[in-house]
């Protein structure tokens, strides 16, 4: 008689019970404190600590989890931490590992947001963000190439990227529409011409060999029995934690308050981060600057620089936007109190969905992974993201390097015209130097942005 599924699955409490609590916390605190350099660096740190050094999870199980996280919207490194935490110690382990991954960045960006808003008129603070903003142009340009290498491998994908760029940069098409259209094209293309559309592949699990002494190896799936009853319970809890606070904010402050706007806007953005944080940054920039008026164009670049130089997911930049908007429209609160509330709300609604995707979908990964339709849709969305991120790079460059940029609207198209005489030579020099460091000498992003910040301070204190 075939054993029931729950008898085949080792419970997470058994696997993780062998890990002392102090070592467990030390491992995830180490991962969190060293989570600089974007998802590639963060995943590498996680692999070193959890797979290589401590041998808690086998190589194949690690790649299996990573491939699933690559299909999801949201920060894949934070989702991977949540997945691995759950794999070892169930829901409590997943919550702790995922939350610890976010905490250092949350505290760092909160401090920098306070510094930016309360003390931004100080020369050294202005110089700090001046240098960071110039370097970010090169950082985003490198992201365009990095993402493009994954998927721009034929004329079809190049055309999709080009159309996405023109759509968002010239015609201001909303990012959700671009993602939806790309997904539909990918689903259709994957059925008719799979050789052109099935390009984004996961990591090869077949070549990985699990060692016998890891806690969770190739055959150990510790996420619990996949059932629709369990899925509905997880979905109810997750949606309640996600939208319950949004409803409370609407009741307490009204649906026209800045706090409700922050909660609802970033709830929407949370489900659109396919292809990495850079993709949705264009949408966040467009809406926070043009629709809500929370930020000036150059300030969004400063926020991205904060996220680049602090530990944690790059999407943590939403916290800065969530801080500045309420800070400038505090209502009956003090500006600082409103900013802290707004930053916390933005962080909550951005990351709660990431926990939900893992807790809800992980038991079904064997059923979902490897479907050609999913691969083709993800490939096409990623190609569109290349165009969207290129738009972000051009937009950042215009408003960072030139003091005056004029907008012209004709026949439904938006054209930007920089005034060449307003070129900031110092910003251009830092941007060019950052590009040479990143592309020519392969210097890590964190070091480049830090050096640019120092140069910005020196320039502001001695020359400007």
Buried (B, 14 or more C-beta within 10 A) or exposed (E): EEEEEEEEBBEBEEBBEEBEEEEBBEBBBBBBBBBBBBBEBBBEBBBBBBBEEBEBBBBBBBBBBBBBBBBBBBBBBBBBBBBBBBBBBBBEBBBBBBBBBBBBBBEBBBEBBBBBBBEEEEEEBBBBBBBBBBBBBBBBBBBBBBBBEBBBBBEBBBEBBBBBBBBBBBEEBBBBEBBBBBBEBBBBBBEEEBEBBBBBEBBEBEEBEBEEEBBBBBEBBBBBBBEEEBBEEBBEBBBEBBBEBBEEBBEEBEEEBBBBBBBBBBBBBBBBBBBBBBBBBBBBBBBBBEEBEBBEBBBBBBBBBBBBBBBBBBBBBBBBBBBBBBBBBBEEBEBBEBBBBBBBBBBBBBBBBBBBBBBBBBBBBEEEBEEEBBBBBBBBBBBBBBBBBBBBBBBBBBBBBBEEBEEEEEEEEEEBEBEEEEEBEBBBEBBEBBBEBBEEEEBBBBBBBBBBBEBBBBBBEEEE
